[in-house]
Each structure stands twice: as structure tokens, then as C-alpha cells.
Amino acid sequence: MGASFPPPTVTVYGDEVTCTDFSGFSPDGDRPCRLTDECQAALSAISLALADHGLTLDHTRHVAAMIREGQTFNQCQAALNEALGAAKPALTLRIVQRFPFPEQRIALSLTATPHG
């Protein structure tokens, strides 16, 4: 069993849903071995959060990926492209020195709105 992580946040403002600080950790705090799997797990958790508000990943307008090592982003980029390619969201990549937990390698945040 891994570390205990604070839950990510979901904020609703009008018809906009913002999912913040989703890691790829399991509810028990276990991290997948591969960064690609960690990104896919974070996207799956975001997908579930959006579904609670009648949205899907296809409604994504902006995604922010925070990662410790820029050269490893390509491992996550394929998962992002596969999950979000149809939405064509804006992407912000932020290299961070550290996360709250040393085991954490990535955090994803995104904003989604219904198509207008």
C-alpha cells in the first residue's frame, strides 16, 4: 500500500468543469510502474469525474500537465493524444521541481465545457 494522497478537486462554474491535480495513483496510493500507465490512470479518473457532470474527455478545452522531468513527457503525450485528440484542447506543459509526494511523477488538470 502506498502513501495517502489528498483527493483531486473538481470545480463547477456555470457549465464549465475543472478537474485539478489528478495523479495516476490508485485509491490505495499505489503508483503504476510506467509513466504511460500513470497518465492513463489519471485520464481515466478525470473521465469518471467529468461523467458525474454529463461531460466526457471530448469536451476538454484545456489540459495542463505538470511533470518533474520534461524529457519524459513523450511517455505521457501518446496517452494524452489518444484520450484527447478529438477535442484538440490547448496544452500547457509545466516542469515542476517537486510534488507533495516524492513518488509522484505527474499531475493532470483540465477544463471541459459542453460544445456550444
C-alpha positions as CSV (number, residue, x, y, z in Angstrom):
1,M,0.0,0.0,0.0
2,G,1.4,3.4,-1.0
3,A,1.1,6.9,0.5
4,S,-2.2,8.5,1.3
5,F,-2.9,11.3,-1.2
6,P,-5.3,14.2,-0.9
7,P,-8.1,13.8,-3.4
8,P,-8.1,15.8,-6.6
9,T,-10.5,18.6,-6.9
10,V,-13.5,19.1,-9.2
11,T,-14.9,22.6,-9.5
12,V,-18.0,23.6,-11.4
13,Y,-18.6,27.2,-12.5
14,G,-21.7,27.5,-14.7
15,D,-21.3,24.8,-17.4
16,E,-17.5,24.7,-17.0
17,V,-16.0,21.8,-15.1
18,T,-12.4,22.0,-13.9
19,C,-10.6,18.9,-12.7
20,T,-7.4,19.7,-10.8
21,D,-4.3,17.8,-9.7
22,F,-5.3,14.3,-10.8
23,S,-2.4,11.9,-10.4
24,G,-2.2,8.3,-11.7
25,F,-2.2,6.8,-8.2
26,S,-4.8,4.2,-7.2
27,P,-7.2,5.0,-4.4
28,D,-4.8,3.0,-2.2
29,G,-1.9,5.3,-3.2
30,D,-0.1,2.8,-5.4
31,R,1.7,4.2,-8.5
32,P,1.9,2.3,-11.8
33,C,5.4,1.4,-12.8
34,R,5.3,3.0,-16.2
35,L,4.7,6.8,-16.6
36,T,2.4,6.0,-19.6
37,D,0.2,3.9,-17.3
38,E,0.2,6.6,-14.7
39,C,-1.0,9.1,-17.3
40,Q,-3.7,6.8,-18.5
41,A,-4.9,6.2,-14.9
42,A,-5.1,9.9,-14.3
43,L,-7.1,10.4,-17.5
44,S,-9.4,7.5,-16.5
45,A,-10.1,9.2,-13.1
46,I,-10.7,12.5,-14.8
47,S,-13.1,10.8,-17.3
48,L,-15.1,9.5,-14.3
49,A,-15.2,12.9,-12.7
50,L,-16.4,14.5,-15.9
51,A,-19.1,11.8,-16.3
52,D,-20.6,12.9,-13.0
53,H,-21.4,16.2,-14.7
54,G,-22.6,14.9,-18.0
55,L,-19.3,15.5,-19.8
56,T,-16.6,13.4,-21.5
57,L,-12.9,13.9,-22.3
58,D,-14.2,15.0,-25.8
59,H,-15.4,18.2,-24.1
60,T,-11.9,19.2,-22.9
61,R,-10.9,22.7,-23.8
62,H,-7.6,23.0,-21.9
63,V,-5.2,20.5,-20.3
64,A,-2.3,21.3,-18.0
65,A,0.3,18.6,-17.5
66,M,2.8,19.1,-14.6
67,I,5.7,16.8,-14.7
68,R,9.1,16.6,-13.0
69,E,11.3,15.8,-16.0
70,G,10.5,17.3,-19.3
71,Q,12.3,14.6,-21.3
72,T,9.8,12.0,-20.0
73,F,6.8,13.9,-21.3
74,N,6.8,11.9,-24.5
75,Q,5.8,8.9,-22.5
76,C,2.6,10.7,-21.4
77,Q,2.0,12.5,-24.7
78,A,0.7,9.4,-26.5
79,A,-1.9,8.8,-23.8
80,L,-3.0,12.4,-23.9
81,N,-3.2,12.4,-27.7
82,E,-5.2,9.2,-27.7
83,A,-7.6,10.3,-25.0
84,L,-8.0,14.0,-26.0
85,G,-7.1,14.1,-29.7
86,A,-10.7,14.5,-30.8
87,A,-11.2,17.5,-28.5
88,K,-8.0,19.3,-29.7
89,P,-7.5,21.1,-26.4
90,A,-4.9,23.7,-25.7
91,L,-2.0,22.1,-23.7
92,T,0.2,23.7,-21.0
93,L,3.3,21.7,-20.0
94,R,4.8,22.7,-16.7
95,I,8.0,21.3,-15.4
96,V,7.9,21.3,-11.6
97,Q,10.8,20.7,-9.1
98,R,8.7,18.5,-6.8
99,F,5.3,17.3,-6.0
100,P,3.8,16.9,-2.5
101,F,4.9,13.3,-2.5
102,P,8.3,12.1,-3.8
103,E,6.7,9.1,-5.6
104,Q,4.5,11.4,-7.8
105,R,5.7,12.0,-11.3
106,I,2.7,13.8,-12.9
107,A,-0.4,15.7,-12.2
108,L,-3.1,16.5,-14.8
109,S,-5.6,19.2,-14.7
110,L,-8.2,20.1,-17.3
111,T,-11.2,22.3,-18.1
112,A,-14.2,20.9,-20.0
113,T,-17.3,22.6,-21.3
114,P,-20.2,21.3,-23.3
115,H,-19.9,22.0,-27.0
116,G,-21.6,25.3,-27.9
